[in-house]
């Protein structure tokens, strides 16, 4: 999707399209970025190539996406 200099793939998720697009614009020159507009969209876009899934405001679907990527169910929210 984007021109990158990194092998890291980040899936940026937000229900607000402008917010998700803004984060994508900031990161796309350094990372392979994907953008999803909500949890359901994120679950459709996540695959084995995604290294990081982030939803800055509402991580309700993050545990499912994490498990789908890693095969583990030990998702932690926060630092």
Steps between C-alpha positions, in 0.01 A plus 500: 500500500774744595867563422701393803848459641408243766394140508266575791132501407266708715122476484358833619139481613256773589126545460564855386638487147679837530686383813607170345609673181701759696695232688556310178633813329748553784634144497480386138842631401669285766275194521278282289163631616147377466196695605173366638193697596373308801544165665315289246700655215820433695416134542453474123834671427721324751715210383835333573694796358365751755743559787312767694128570540399822666175679572581812693156562645304175510696176507188281526602275209872501577502172697343313209741655249798425725398137535445472125849634427696321770293192569518594869226627727717697743414850373582787737364852466712797595868544576 
